[in-house]
Amino acid sequence: MFLFAVPLLSVHEIELEWKIEDALKEERILMDKRKNLYLIFKESVNNTVKYAACSRMTVSISKKEDMLEMILMDNGIGFDLQRHSDGNGLPNMEQRAKEMDGILIIYSIPGGGTTVTLRFPVSSQSYA
């Protein structure tokens, strides 16, 4: 994920703050959840580059009990969630979150940046 984001964001002069709990480096996640996590991350980064007009993006990934939480925030122009484009990006992200038994929360206001939060269950017995 880091190797995807760094070159793309740097080309667009977007500073990346990367916060991942050390314990997650050893976390094993089922292949289908891992795939959907990556694709939601990738779509969020691409949307940031295309639409946010931001100078900074923060990625935070942590685990609380049996829930993994990924938060992506930018300091860009934001958008009105009620008037987002008819594209497939946001609906696809929501569908992927459902496939993970997760929750996707997108918070954005015009002029106030965007935050994408994904929470989904993992357990020590989930491995790929």
N, C-alpha and C positions, 0 to 999 in steps of 0.2 A: 504494500500500500504506500509506504514511504517512497519507494523507488518510482512509483507511478506519479505521485503528487509533486515531488521536488522539482523535476525538470519542467513540468507543465506550468507550475505556479511561478517558477523563477523566470521563465520566458516572458511571462506577463507582469513581471515585477511585483509579484504578490509574496509578501513575507509569510513564511509558514512557522507556526509554533506547534510543536509535536509533543504531546504528553501521553505517554503510555506507561501504566504501572508495570514495574519490573516483573512481578509475578505472572503477568499475562504472557510473557515470552515462553513460558512452559505450558501454557494452557492448550489443551487439545479440544478442538471444536469439530463436530460432525461436518463432513465434506459439503453437504448441501447448505448448511448454515454458513459455513466459511465462504462458499461461493456467493451466496446472497449478501453477506456482509461486504465482501469486496465490491460487488456490483452496485450496491447502494452507495458505498464510499465513492466509487468511480463516478457515478452519476452526479453526486453532490459536488465533487471537485470540478467536473466539467461544467455544471451549471454555474458555479462560482466564477470560473474563468469567462464563460460566455456572457453572463448577465449581471454579475454583482457590481462591477466597476469598483472593486475594493483594493485596498493596499495590504490587507492582512487577513490570514485565515488561521484559525486555531483548531487543531484536531486533538480530542481527548478521548482516550479509551480506558475504561476501568471496569472492575468487577465488584459487585456488591452482592454478597451471598451467592446465589446461583443465577444472577442476572448480569449479563455483559451490557455495558452502556457505551455507545459511541456518540460523541457530540462534535459536530462541525459548525463553527461559527465564523462569520465574516463581518467586516465593518463596512460593507458596501451599501448600495442604494436601496436594498430591500425591494419588496413587491407586495402588491395586494393579493392575498391568497384567494380572495373571491373572484379575481379577474386574471388568474394565471392562464398561460397559453393552453391551447387544446392539444398540446404535444403529449407524448406517451411517457415522458420522464418521470413526473411525479406519481402518476397512477402505477407505473411499473415498480417504483420504489415502495409504494404502499402494499402492492401485491407481494413483493418479495418479503417484506416484514411479516405479513400474515403467514407466509409459507414457513417462517421461522418461529411461529407462535409468538411473534414480537409485536412491538408497538412502535410506530414511526410518528413523530411529532415534528411538524414544521411550523416554526414561528418566524414571521417576517412582517415588518411594517415599512411602508415607503419612507426612505430616509434613515431607517434604523437598523439596517443589516438583516441577516438571516441566520437562524439557528436550526439545524437539523439534528434531532435526537432519535437514536434507535436504541431500544432496549429489547433484549431477548434472552430466554433462559438457556443456560449452559450448566453442565454438571461435571464433576470430576470423572464421571464415567463416559462423557461424550468425547469420542476420539475418532480420528480419521486415519 
